[in-house]
Each structure stands twice: as structure tokens, then as C-alpha cells.
Amino acid sequence: MDIFQSKSRRNGLRSPSVLSRRASRESHRSVRSTPSITIHPSIPPPDPTPTDKHDIEGALNFHLGQLDAMEARIKWLNEQMDRDSVVLVRLQMDKNTAREAKVMEERVQALFECKRQMGGNISWHRERCHMLAGMLKEVPDSRVSPISAP
């Protein structure tokens, strides 16, 4: 008998941690033995392009609102990039702040990358606005105006 064995082990009893590990291993074995399930990729929903004039106006307003919000974000990003660029130039002038200058340069690059990636979203929302505006011109007004109602 080893002197490093626990008292419960010497008496033939197993500690709860050993039991839990064994149960855990057995549960993993049972999971592995289950037949594999094939997951098929889901079919994307059809394009939710509105057909009613009211729905088209709502979708157009949504995209215009998104463009306004992105304009505000880009304005904020530009301000941050301007401030950080000034700090970066000051840090690069001082030889003792090379590490801080490197961190600030990475920050400016990250802000620039964020701004660049927003360009794709902006162009998509603009395309949707142009498409919806064209649809809005073609769809007749399906609502009855309050003046012509009996």
C-alpha cells in the first residue's frame, strides 16, 4: 500500500471526485456512441420586398434612418481618428514613448478599418433606398384618402 493514497482509498472506498470523473467519462462515451445527425443548412427566407405603398414607405424610412445613424457613427469615428492622430504624432516625436505610439497607431488603424467596413453597409442601404424609391413611384396609392371617403 502506497503511503500517498488517501484513507478512503485504502479502505476500498472511492472518493466522490473519482466517481464523478468516472461518470463523466461514461457519459461522454454514451454521447459518442449515438448515431450522427445530419444537419441541413436552412433555406433563407424569401426577399421581404414590400408590395403595398404603405409598406414601401416604411421600409424606405427604415433604410434612411439607418443611413442617418451610420452618418453619425462615421462623424464620431472621424473625430476620434483626428484626435488620436494628433496624439500619435506627439508620441512619435518623443523617443521614450515608442510603446505608447505603437498602441496609438494600432488604435488609429482599427478606427480606420471600422470606418472602411461600414462603407459596405452604407452602399447596401443606399441601393435599397434607390430600389424602394423606384418602386414607390410605380405603385399606385392603395389607400382611400379621407376626403374621398363617404
C-alpha positions, 0 to 999 in steps of 0.5 A, a space after each residue: 500500500 502506497 503511503 500517498 493514497 488517501 484513507 478512503 482509498 485504502 479502505 476500498 472506498 472511492 472518493 466522490 471526485 473519482 466517481 464523478 470523473 468516472 461518470 463523466 467519462 461514461 457519459 461522454 462515451 454514451 454521447 459518442 456512441 449515438 448515431 450522427 445527425 445530419 444537419 441541413 443548412 436552412 433555406 433563407 427566407 424569401 426577399 421581404 420586398 414590400 408590395 403595398 405603398 404603405 409598406 414601401 414607405 416604411 421600409 424606405 424610412 427604415 433604410 434612411 434612418 439607418 443611413 442617418 445613424 451610420 452618418 453619425 457613427 462615421 462623424 464620431 469615428 472621424 473625430 476620434 481618428 483626428 484626435 488620436 492622430 494628433 496624439 500619435 504624432 506627439 508620441 512619435 516625436 518623443 523617443 521614450 514613448 515608442 510603446 505608447 505610439 505603437 498602441 496609438 497607431 494600432 488604435 488609429 488603424 482599427 478606427 480606420 478599418 471600422 470606418 472602411 467596413 461600414 462603407 459596405 453597409 452604407 452602399 447596401 442601404 443606399 441601393 435599397 433606398 434607390 430600389 424602394 424609391 423606384 418602386 414607390 413611384 410605380 405603385 399606385 396609392 392603395 389607400 382611400 384618402 379621407 376626403 374621398 371617403 363617404 
